[in-house]
Amino acid sequence: MANKKLNFLADFPAISTQEWMDKITADLKGADFTKKLVWRTPEGFNVMPFYRQENLEGLQTTDSAPGKFPFVRSTKLDNVWFVRQDIDAKTVSAADANKKALDILQKGVDSLGFKLNREELSAEYISTLLEGIYLDCIEVNFKICIRKAVELVDILADYIKAKGYDPAKVKGSINVDPINVMLRKGRKLSAEQVSDFVTAAVKAGEKLPGFRMVGVNAKTLNNAGVYCTQELGYALAWGNQYMEMLTEAGIDAKTAGCAIKFNFGVGGNYFMEIAKFRAARLLWAKIVEAYKPSCDCAAKMCIHAVTSKFNKTIFDAHVNLLRTQTEAMSAALGGVDSMTVRPFDFAYKAPDDFSERIARNQQLLLKEESHFGKVVDPAAGSYYIENLTAMVADQAWKIFLDIQNKGGFFAAVEDGSVVAAVKEIAAGRMKAVASRKETLLGTNQFPNFNETASSKIEKSGKCCCSCSSEPELETLPKTRAAEQFEQLRLAVEKASKRPKAFMLTIGNLAMRLARSQFSCNFLACAGYEVVDNLGFETVEAGVDAAVKAGADIVVLCSSDDEYAELAPAAFKALDGRAIFVVAGAPACMEDLQKEGIENYIHVRCNVLDTLKAFNEKLGI
């Protein structure tokens, strides 16, 4: 019998959107489609459960090619990015920093970032720092006090000339960003001072045509806890502020546009971050176009991505590797120009050779083994990501226009409205983490029950910047999302006795197992020792076992129907010898409260506040 050739178009006829919707509606059995399946994002827009080709109609993101204006698909004709590792040359000598740079250049890095000590800046210092490094083969980036930027440019220009390099072939940046100084350190600068700093840097940068002199450090906002759309909207206004200042100072639009580099953070919302980078290039190209540069090259957004600080944890720190890997994937698929992956242990210690090696290899794995560098804009044409790109762009543009209508980004920073808005967003996210609406695996959900972290923490948590003056402006928050849970758990570690939580499981088998598992995970988030049990015949037997085990907390785990009888009996039998807790929020809760039972843990609890209350009762 001859093989029949498959004809997928004939064998699988097209299904209309209405047919899909009819099937979904039927399967929902009367439930509200919008409430059940439409995702209302924290960024403020709705995401449908499925997208189809018809959803691409009217989207301008699908009309462009890689390397072509408005660059939504890429500013390049490939997807190669620089693998960057930063070196803090403020804490070590120039010779030691150079030794480390030469070492990591042999291990896959092709972009260096140096944080320089302004007091040591000199021609000899730079010569020692860069000795043996072939500047025309890699990218080199510097960060130094904004008042020293021009001096650094002059020294670098002389060094490059002395070594015989073609200045146009030496690529890098100097990251002059006075507005970031205002946001991070609270330094009060006037608009004239900000303009003078960036203008002087760009004019000096004529000696280094391959360098981007001005930085837009939106990663600072990302680390403070903002969502993708806020980070992008503020970044666009930030960059536009510098474009406006530079052009008003007499610098042509092409030079100004080519002088700016965006340093974005990249968080854990995988598809949203891909969309953010695509939308960023699109919107920035439109902004620069309005300045009428003589070349489209000025509208090419140069993007450096750094994995976020906000969502990284001290407890179960190896989960950070999963976080940074997906973040690196988002950045790579989003088409960034360079990337830094933070080592997984940066939150509690100075990264060592192992953690730095892993961080480098996370990028190299994507680039060399998974071939992410060989395909330009692989997300193109995806019904979901194309629509997500358009929605992120729309929300970010609204934020940008709002800031522009109120006087621009500098005015918003000066009057404190940017910091106030970021603090409000960060507070909302902290609340979401506290109530588990936002999950941090290993911290507020599914913790490692027996992990301790006090012994591995080396950082003091104090600011290491050389600026000792008091802030003159409100500064951005510097708190990680996990910090409050970590403080809670570390306090338990330091207590004279580790509290013990005992599961008094009784009654309905399915419910007691489910609730004991929930309660164990809930209480282990504070570092308590949890003791689970298969079940007891009577509450008296369970209470006796709990007292014998030395329990500080006894959690009754059963079904709602049985709590009306079991909870008062267990509470009476325990007689105040431990904190009594009911797992769940039964209909009879009001009656139980009248009996004196005041502690309940369930999915609607604020986990952090509940655990803090338990700590207080335990004298911790």
C-alpha positions as CSV (number, residue, x, y, z in Angstrom):
1,M,0.0,0.0,0.0
2,A,1.5,3.3,-1.1
3,N,2.2,5.9,1.6
4,K,-0.3,8.7,1.6
5,K,1.3,12.1,1.5
6,L,0.1,14.3,4.3
7,N,-1.5,17.6,3.5
8,F,-1.6,19.5,6.8
9,L,-3.7,22.3,5.5
10,A,-6.3,19.9,4.1
11,D,-6.2,17.4,7.0
12,F,-6.3,20.2,9.7
13,P,-8.7,22.9,8.5
14,A,-8.3,26.4,9.9
15,I,-10.2,27.1,13.1
16,S,-11.6,30.6,13.6
17,T,-11.0,32.7,16.7
18,Q,-14.8,32.5,17.4
19,E,-14.7,28.7,17.3
20,W,-11.8,28.8,19.8
21,M,-13.8,31.2,22.0
22,D,-16.9,29.1,21.8
23,K,-14.9,26.0,23.0
24,I,-13.3,27.9,25.8
25,T,-16.6,29.4,26.9
26,A,-18.1,25.9,27.0
27,D,-15.2,24.4,29.0
28,L,-15.4,27.3,31.5
29,K,-19.0,26.2,32.3
30,G,-20.3,29.7,32.8
31,A,-17.2,31.1,34.6
32,D,-16.2,34.6,33.5
33,F,-13.6,34.4,30.7
34,T,-12.0,37.7,31.6
35,K,-11.6,36.8,35.3
36,K,-10.4,33.3,34.7
37,L,-8.0,33.5,31.7
38,V,-7.1,37.2,31.0
39,W,-4.0,38.3,32.9
40,R,-4.0,41.8,34.3
41,T,-0.3,42.6,34.5
42,P,1.2,44.7,37.3
43,E,2.3,47.0,34.4
44,G,-1.3,47.9,33.8
45,F,-2.5,46.1,30.7
46,N,-4.4,42.9,29.9
47,V,-2.8,39.9,28.3
48,M,-5.0,37.4,26.5
49,P,-4.6,33.6,27.0
50,F,-3.9,33.2,23.3
51,Y,-3.0,35.2,20.2
52,R,-3.5,34.5,16.5
53,Q,-2.2,35.9,13.2
54,E,-5.0,38.4,13.0
55,N,-3.6,40.0,16.2
56,L,-0.6,41.1,14.2
57,E,-2.7,43.4,12.0
58,G,-1.8,47.0,12.5
59,L,1.4,46.4,14.5
60,Q,4.3,48.5,13.2
61,T,6.8,46.2,14.9
62,T,6.3,43.6,12.1
63,D,7.2,45.9,9.3
64,S,10.9,46.5,9.8
65,A,14.0,44.4,9.1
66,P,17.0,43.9,11.4
67,G,19.4,46.8,11.3
68,K,16.8,49.1,9.7
69,F,15.0,52.0,11.3
70,P,13.2,52.0,13.7
71,F,15.4,49.1,14.9
72,V,12.7,47.2,16.8
73,R,14.2,44.0,15.5
74,S,17.9,44.9,16.1
75,T,20.4,47.6,15.5
76,K,22.7,44.9,14.0
77,L,22.6,42.3,11.3
78,D,23.6,39.6,13.8
79,N,22.8,38.9,17.4
80,V,26.4,38.9,18.8
81,W,26.7,40.7,22.1
82,F,29.7,41.5,24.3
83,V,30.2,39.3,27.4
84,R,31.1,41.8,30.1
85,Q,32.6,41.4,33.5
86,D,33.1,44.4,35.8
87,I,36.1,44.9,38.1
88,D,36.1,47.1,41.1
89,A,39.5,48.8,40.8
90,K,38.6,51.0,43.8
91,T,39.2,48.1,46.2
92,V,42.4,46.8,44.6
93,S,45.5,48.2,43.1
94,A,45.7,48.9,39.4
95,A,48.2,46.1,39.0
96,D,45.8,43.6,40.7
97,A,42.9,44.8,38.6
98,N,45.0,44.4,35.5
99,K,46.0,40.9,36.5
100,K,42.4,39.9,37.0
101,A,41.4,41.5,33.6
102,L,44.0,39.6,31.7
103,D,42.9,36.4,33.4
104,I,39.2,36.7,32.6
105,L,39.9,37.8,29.0
106,Q,41.3,34.3,28.6
107,K,38.0,32.8,29.9
108,G,35.5,34.1,27.4
109,V,35.0,37.8,28.4
110,D,35.3,40.3,25.6
111,S,34.1,43.4,27.5
112,L,35.6,44.9,30.6
113,G,34.1,47.3,33.1
114,F,36.4,49.2,35.5
115,K,35.2,51.1,38.5
116,L,37.9,53.6,39.1
117,N,39.2,55.4,42.1
118,R,39.2,59.1,41.4
119,E,42.0,59.8,43.9
120,E,44.4,57.5,42.0
121,L,43.6,58.7,38.5
122,S,46.7,59.4,36.5
123,A,48.4,58.4,33.2
124,E,50.6,55.9,35.1
125,Y,47.5,54.5,36.8
126,I,45.7,53.9,33.5
127,S,48.8,52.6,31.9
128,T,49.2,50.0,34.6
129,L,45.5,49.1,34.5
130,L,45.5,48.5,30.8
131,E,48.9,46.9,30.3
132,G,48.8,43.9,28.0
133,I,45.1,44.5,27.1
134,Y,44.5,44.7,23.3
135,L,41.9,47.5,23.2
136,D,41.1,47.1,19.6
137,C,40.0,43.5,20.2
138,I,37.6,44.1,23.1
139,E,35.2,46.6,24.6
140,V,36.4,48.6,27.6
141,N,34.1,50.6,29.9
142,F,34.8,53.0,32.8
143,K,33.0,54.4,35.7
144,I,34.4,57.3,37.7
145,C,33.3,60.4,39.5
146,I,31.6,62.6,37.0
147,R,34.0,65.5,37.8
148,K,36.9,63.4,36.6
149,A,35.4,62.2,33.4
150,V,37.1,64.7,31.1
151,E,40.5,64.1,32.7
152,L,40.0,60.4,32.1
153,V,39.2,60.9,28.5
154,D,42.3,63.0,28.0
155,I,44.5,60.3,29.6
156,L,42.8,57.5,27.6
157,A,43.2,59.4,24.4
158,D,47.0,59.9,25.1
159,Y,47.4,56.2,26.0
160,I,45.6,55.0,22.9
161,K,47.7,57.3,20.7
162,A,50.9,56.2,22.4
163,K,50.0,52.5,21.8
164,G,49.3,53.1,18.1
165,Y,45.7,52.2,18.1
166,D,43.2,53.7,15.7
167,P,40.9,55.6,18.1
168,A,37.8,54.8,16.0
169,K,38.4,51.1,16.5
170,V,38.6,51.3,20.3
171,K,35.1,50.6,21.6
172,G,33.8,51.5,25.1
173,S,32.0,53.9,27.4
174,I,32.6,56.2,30.3
175,N,29.1,56.4,31.8
176,V,28.8,60.1,32.7
177,D,25.3,60.2,34.3
178,P,24.8,63.1,36.8
179,I,21.0,62.4,37.1
180,N,21.9,58.9,38.4
181,V,24.0,60.6,41.1
182,M,20.9,62.6,42.1
183,L,18.8,59.5,42.2
184,R,21.2,57.2,44.0
185,K,23.1,59.5,46.3
186,G,20.7,62.4,46.7
187,R,23.2,64.9,45.4
188,K,21.4,68.2,44.5
189,L,22.5,69.4,41.1
190,S,21.1,72.2,39.0
191,A,20.0,71.7,35.4
192,E,23.0,73.8,34.3
193,Q,25.4,71.6,36.2
194,V,23.9,68.5,34.7
195,S,24.1,69.9,31.2
196,D,27.7,71.1,31.8
197,F,28.8,67.6,32.9
198,V,27.3,65.8,29.9
199,T,28.2,68.4,27.4
200,A,31.9,68.6,28.5
201,A,32.1,64.8,28.4
202,V,30.7,64.6,24.9
203,K,33.0,67.3,23.6
204,A,36.0,65.7,25.2
205,G,34.8,62.4,23.7
206,E,35.6,63.6,20.2
207,K,39.0,62.2,20.9
208,L,37.5,58.8,21.4
209,P,35.0,58.4,18.6
210,G,34.3,54.7,19.5
211,F,33.2,55.6,23.0
212,R,29.7,56.3,24.4
213,M,30.3,59.1,26.9
214,V,26.9,59.5,28.5
215,G,25.1,56.8,30.5
216,V,21.4,56.4,31.2
217,N,21.4,54.0,34.1
218,A,17.9,52.7,34.1
219,K,19.2,49.6,35.9
220,T,19.1,51.7,39.1
221,L,15.4,51.9,38.7
222,N,15.2,48.2,38.0
223,N,17.2,47.4,41.1
224,A,14.8,49.6,43.1
225,G,11.9,47.4,42.1
226,V,10.1,49.0,39.2
227,Y,8.4,47.0,36.5
228,C,9.4,46.8,32.9
229,T,7.2,49.6,31.6
230,Q,8.2,52.0,34.3
231,E,11.9,51.3,33.8
232,L,11.5,51.9,30.0
233,G,9.3,55.0,30.3
234,Y,11.6,56.7,32.7
235,A,14.7,55.6,30.7
236,L,13.3,57.2,27.6
237,A,12.6,60.5,29.4
238,W,16.0,60.3,31.0
239,G,17.7,59.8,27.6
240,N,15.6,62.5,26.0
241,Q,16.6,64.9,28.8
242,Y,20.3,64.4,27.8
243,M,19.5,64.7,24.1
244,E,17.7,68.0,24.8
245,M,20.6,69.4,26.9
246,L,23.3,68.3,24.5
247,T,21.5,69.8,21.4
248,E,20.7,73.0,23.2
249,A,24.4,73.3,24.1
250,G,25.2,73.3,20.4
251,I,26.1,69.6,19.9
252,D,24.5,68.2,16.7
253,A,21.8,65.5,17.0
254,K,23.9,62.8,15.4
255,T,26.8,63.3,17.9
256,A,24.4,63.5,20.8
257,G,22.6,60.4,19.9
258,C,25.7,58.4,19.3
259,A,27.1,59.5,22.7
260,I,24.4,57.9,24.8
261,K,24.4,54.4,26.2
262,F,21.5,52.8,28.1
263,N,22.3,50.5,31.0
264,F,19.1,48.5,31.7
265,G,18.4,46.0,34.4
266,V,16.8,42.7,33.4
267,G,14.3,41.0,35.7
268,G,12.6,37.6,35.9
269,N,9.5,38.3,33.8
270,Y,10.9,36.4,30.8
271,F,8.7,37.4,27.9
272,M,8.0,40.9,29.2
273,E,11.8,41.6,29.3
274,I,12.3,40.4,25.7
275,A,9.4,42.8,24.7
276,K,11.0,45.6,26.8
277,F,14.2,45.6,24.8
278,R,12.4,45.4,21.5
279,A,10.1,48.3,22.5
280,A,13.0,50.3,23.8
281,R,14.8,50.4,20.5
282,L,11.6,51.3,18.7
283,L,10.6,54.2,21.0
284,W,14.2,55.6,21.3
285,A,14.5,55.6,17.5
286,K,11.3,57.7,17.3
287,I,12.5,60.1,19.9
288,V,15.9,60.7,18.3
289,E,14.2,61.0,14.9
290,A,12.4,64.1,16.2
291,Y,15.8,65.8,16.6
292,K,16.4,65.3,12.8
293,P,19.9,63.8,13.0
294,S,22.0,63.7,9.8
295,C,22.2,59.9,10.1
296,D,20.0,57.1,11.3
297,C,22.9,55.7,13.2
298,A,22.1,58.3,15.9
299,A,18.8,56.6,16.5
300,K,20.4,53.2,17.2
301,M,19.9,52.5,21.0
302,C,23.0,51.0,22.5
303,I,21.9,48.7,25.3
304,H,23.9,47.1,28.1
305,A,21.9,44.7,30.2
306,V,22.7,43.8,33.9
307,T,20.8,41.1,35.7
308,S,18.6,42.6,38.5
309,K,19.5,42.9,42.2
310,F,15.9,43.2,43.3
311,N,14.8,39.6,43.1
312,K,18.0,37.9,44.3
313,T,18.1,36.1,47.6
314,I,20.5,35.0,50.4
315,F,18.6,31.9,51.3
316,D,18.6,29.1,48.8
317,A,21.1,31.3,46.8
318,H,21.6,28.7,44.0
319,V,18.1,29.5,42.9
320,N,19.7,32.8,41.8
321,L,21.4,30.8,39.1
322,L,18.0,30.0,37.6
323,R,16.9,33.6,37.9
324,T,20.0,35.0,36.2
325,Q,19.9,32.3,33.5
326,T,16.4,33.3,32.4
327,E,17.3,37.0,32.7
328,A,20.3,36.4,30.5
329,M,18.1,34.6,28.0
330,S,15.7,37.5,27.9
331,A,18.5,40.0,27.3
332,A,20.1,37.8,24.6
333,L,16.8,37.2,22.7
334,G,15.9,40.9,23.1
335,G,19.0,41.8,21.2
336,V,21.2,43.7,23.7
337,D,24.7,44.9,22.7
338,S,26.4,43.7,25.9
339,M,25.5,42.0,29.1
340,T,26.7,41.5,32.7
341,V,25.4,38.5,34.7
342,R,25.8,39.1,38.4
343,P,27.3,36.2,40.4
344,F,24.7,34.3,42.3
345,D,26.3,35.1,45.7
346,F,26.7,38.9,45.4
347,A,23.9,39.6,47.9
348,Y,25.8,38.3,50.8
349,K,29.5,38.3,50.0
350,A,32.2,39.5,47.5
351,P,31.9,37.0,44.6
352,D,34.7,34.5,44.4
353,D,36.4,32.9,41.4
354,F,33.8,30.1,41.3
355,S,30.7,32.3,41.3
356,E,32.3,34.7,38.8
357,R,33.1,31.8,36.5
358,I,29.6,30.4,36.7
359,A,28.2,33.9,35.8
360,R,30.5,34.2,32.8
361,N,29.6,30.7,31.6
362,Q,25.9,31.4,31.8
363,Q,26.4,33.8,29.0
364,L,28.9,31.7,27.1
365,L,26.5,28.7,27.2
366,L,23.8,30.8,25.5
367,K,26.2,32.3,23.0
368,E,28.5,29.4,22.1
369,E,26.5,26.3,22.9
370,S,22.9,27.4,22.4
371,H,23.8,29.6,19.4
372,F,21.7,32.6,20.6
373,G,24.2,34.8,19.0
374,K,23.5,33.5,15.5
375,V,19.9,34.4,15.0
376,V,18.7,38.0,14.8
377,D,15.5,38.7,16.8
378,P,14.2,35.1,17.1
379,A,11.0,36.4,18.7
380,A,10.0,38.2,15.5
381,G,6.6,37.1,14.3
382,S,5.6,35.5,17.6
383,Y,1.9,36.5,17.9
384,Y,2.4,36.8,21.7
385,I,5.7,38.6,21.9
386,E,4.8,41.0,19.0
387,N,1.6,42.0,20.9
388,L,3.5,42.2,24.2
389,T,6.1,44.5,22.5
390,A,3.3,46.8,21.3
391,M,1.6,46.9,24.8
392,V,4.9,47.5,26.6
393,A,5.7,50.3,24.1
394,D,2.3,51.8,24.6
395,Q,2.5,51.9,28.4
396,A,6.1,53.2,28.4
397,W,5.2,55.9,25.9
398,K,2.4,57.1,28.2
399,I,4.8,57.4,31.0
400,F,7.3,59.2,28.8
401,L,4.7,61.7,27.6
402,D,3.4,62.3,31.1
403,I,6.9,63.2,32.3
404,Q,7.5,65.4,29.2
405,N,4.2,67.3,29.8
406,K,5.3,68.0,33.4
407,G,8.6,69.6,32.4
408,G,11.0,66.7,31.6
409,F,12.9,64.1,33.6
410,F,15.3,66.4,35.4
411,A,12.3,68.4,36.8
412,A,10.7,65.1,37.9
413,V,13.9,64.0,39.6
414,E,14.5,67.4,41.2
415,D,11.0,67.7,42.7
416,G,11.1,64.1,44.0
417,S,8.2,62.7,41.9
418,V,10.3,60.0,40.3
419,V,11.7,58.7,43.6
420,A,8.2,58.9,45.1
421,A,6.7,56.9,42.3
422,V,9.4,54.3,42.4
423,K,9.0,53.9,46.2
424,E,5.3,53.4,45.7
425,I,5.9,50.7,43.1
426,A,8.6,49.0,45.3
427,A,6.3,49.1,48.3
428,G,3.6,47.4,46.3
429,R,6.0,44.7,45.2
430,M,7.3,44.2,48.8
431,K,3.7,43.8,49.9
432,A,3.1,41.3,47.1
433,V,6.1,39.3,48.2
434,A,5.0,39.4,51.8
435,S,1.6,37.9,50.8
436,R,3.1,35.5,48.3
437,K,1.3,37.2,45.3
438,E,4.8,37.4,44.0
439,T,6.9,34.3,44.6
440,L,10.5,34.1,45.6
441,L,11.3,30.4,45.5
442,G,13.3,29.3,48.5
443,T,12.4,32.5,50.5
444,N,8.6,33.1,50.7
445,Q,7.6,29.8,49.1
446,F,9.1,26.3,49.4
447,P,12.1,27.2,51.6
448,N,14.9,24.9,52.4
449,F,13.7,23.8,55.9
450,N,17.1,23.4,57.6
451,E,19.2,26.0,55.8
452,T,21.1,28.6,57.9
453,A,22.8,31.6,56.3
454,S,24.4,33.6,59.2
455,S,27.8,32.0,58.7
456,K,28.0,32.8,55.0
457,I,27.1,36.5,55.1
458,E,30.2,38.7,54.7
459,K,28.7,42.0,53.6
460,S,27.8,44.7,56.1
461,G,25.1,46.1,53.8
462,K,26.6,49.6,54.1
463,C,27.1,51.9,51.2
464,C,30.7,51.7,49.9
465,C,30.6,54.9,47.9
466,S,33.3,57.5,48.5
467,C,30.7,60.2,49.0
468,S,30.3,60.9,52.7
469,S,28.0,63.9,52.5
470,E,24.4,63.6,53.6
471,P,21.8,63.2,50.8
472,E,20.2,66.5,49.8
473,L,17.4,64.8,47.9
474,E,15.3,61.7,48.5
475,T,17.1,58.6,47.1
476,L,15.8,55.5,45.5
477,P,15.2,52.4,47.7
478,K,18.0,49.9,47.9
479,T,16.1,47.0,49.4
480,R,15.9,43.6,47.7
481,A,12.5,41.9,47.6
482,A,13.6,39.1,49.9
483,E,15.3,41.3,52.5
484,Q,12.4,41.3,55.1
485,F,12.0,37.6,55.0
486,E,15.8,37.2,55.4
487,Q,15.9,39.5,58.4
488,L,13.1,37.5,60.0
489,R,14.8,34.2,59.4
490,L,18.2,35.5,60.5
491,A,16.7,36.7,63.7
492,V,15.4,33.2,64.3
493,E,18.9,31.8,63.7
494,K,20.3,34.1,66.3
495,A,17.6,33.2,68.9
496,S,18.7,31.1,71.9
497,K,16.3,28.3,70.8
498,R,15.0,27.4,67.4
499,P,11.2,27.4,67.6
500,K,9.5,24.1,66.8
501,A,6.2,24.0,65.0
502,F,4.2,20.7,65.4
503,M,1.5,19.6,62.9
504,L,-1.5,18.2,64.8
505,T,-3.0,16.3,61.8
506,I,-6.4,14.7,62.4
507,G,-9.6,13.8,60.5
508,N,-10.1,14.0,56.8
509,L,-7.0,12.4,55.2
510,A,-6.7,14.6,52.1
511,M,-7.3,17.9,53.9
512,R,-5.0,17.2,56.8
513,L,-2.2,16.2,54.4
514,A,-2.7,19.3,52.2
515,R,-2.9,21.6,55.1
516,S,0.1,20.2,56.9
517,Q,2.2,20.5,53.8
518,F,1.0,24.1,53.4
519,S,1.7,24.9,57.1
520,C,5.2,23.4,57.0
521,N,6.2,25.5,54.1
522,F,4.5,28.6,55.6
523,L,6.3,28.3,59.0
524,A,9.7,27.2,57.5
525,C,9.9,30.6,55.8
526,A,10.8,31.9,59.2
527,G,13.3,29.2,59.8
528,Y,11.3,27.3,62.4
529,E,11.8,23.6,62.8
530,V,8.7,21.9,61.5
531,V,7.5,18.5,62.6
532,D,4.9,16.8,60.3
533,N,2.8,13.8,61.3
534,L,0.8,11.1,59.6
535,G,-2.2,11.7,61.9
536,F,-3.7,11.2,65.4
537,E,-6.8,9.4,66.5
538,T,-7.7,12.1,69.0
539,V,-6.8,15.7,69.6
540,E,-5.6,14.8,73.1
541,A,-3.1,12.3,71.7
542,G,-1.9,15.0,69.3
543,V,-1.5,17.6,72.0
544,D,0.4,15.1,74.2
545,A,2.8,14.3,71.4
546,A,3.3,18.0,70.7
547,V,4.1,18.8,74.3
548,K,6.4,15.8,74.5
549,A,8.2,17.0,71.4
550,G,8.7,20.5,73.0
551,A,6.6,22.3,70.4
552,D,6.4,26.1,70.6
553,I,3.6,26.2,67.9
554,V,0.9,23.6,67.4
555,V,-0.9,23.7,64.1
556,L,-4.2,21.9,63.8
557,C,-4.6,20.5,60.3
558,S,-8.0,19.1,59.4
559,S,-11.0,20.0,57.3
560,D,-13.3,23.0,57.6
561,D,-16.2,20.8,58.6
562,E,-14.3,19.2,61.4
563,Y,-12.8,22.4,62.9
564,A,-16.0,23.4,64.7
565,E,-15.5,20.4,67.0
566,L,-11.8,19.7,66.9
567,A,-10.4,23.2,67.3
568,P,-12.0,24.0,70.6
569,A,-11.1,20.6,72.0
570,A,-7.4,20.9,70.9
571,F,-7.2,24.5,72.1
572,K,-8.5,23.5,75.5
573,A,-6.2,20.4,75.8
574,L,-3.2,22.5,74.9
575,D,-4.1,25.0,77.6
576,G,-1.6,27.7,76.6
577,R,1.5,25.5,76.6
578,A,2.2,26.6,73.0
579,I,0.9,29.0,70.4
580,F,-2.2,27.3,68.9
581,V,-2.8,27.8,65.2
582,V,-5.6,26.6,62.9
583,A,-4.6,25.9,59.3
584,G,-7.2,27.4,57.0
585,A,-10.0,30.0,57.2
586,P,-13.1,27.9,58.1
587,A,-16.6,29.2,58.0
588,C,-16.8,28.7,61.7
589,M,-13.8,31.1,62.3
590,E,-15.9,33.7,64.0
591,D,-17.2,31.1,66.5
592,L,-13.7,29.8,67.1
593,Q,-12.5,33.3,67.8
594,K,-15.1,33.6,70.5
595,E,-13.5,30.6,72.1
596,G,-10.2,32.5,72.2
597,I,-8.6,30.9,69.1
598,E,-6.9,33.9,67.4
599,N,-4.2,32.4,65.0
600,Y,-5.0,31.2,61.5
601,I,-2.8,30.6,58.5
602,H,-4.2,30.3,55.0
603,V,-3.6,31.5,51.4
604,R,-4.9,34.9,52.0
605,C,-2.6,35.7,54.8
606,N,0.2,38.2,54.7
607,V,2.9,35.6,55.4
608,L,5.5,38.1,56.5
609,D,3.3,39.9,59.0
610,T,2.0,36.6,60.4
611,L,5.5,35.2,61.0
612,K,6.6,38.5,62.5
613,A,3.7,38.2,65.0
614,F,4.7,34.7,65.8
615,N,8.3,35.8,66.4
616,E,7.1,38.5,68.7
617,K,5.0,36.0,70.7
618,L,8.1,33.8,70.9
619,G,10.2,36.6,72.2
620,I,12.4,36.8,69.1
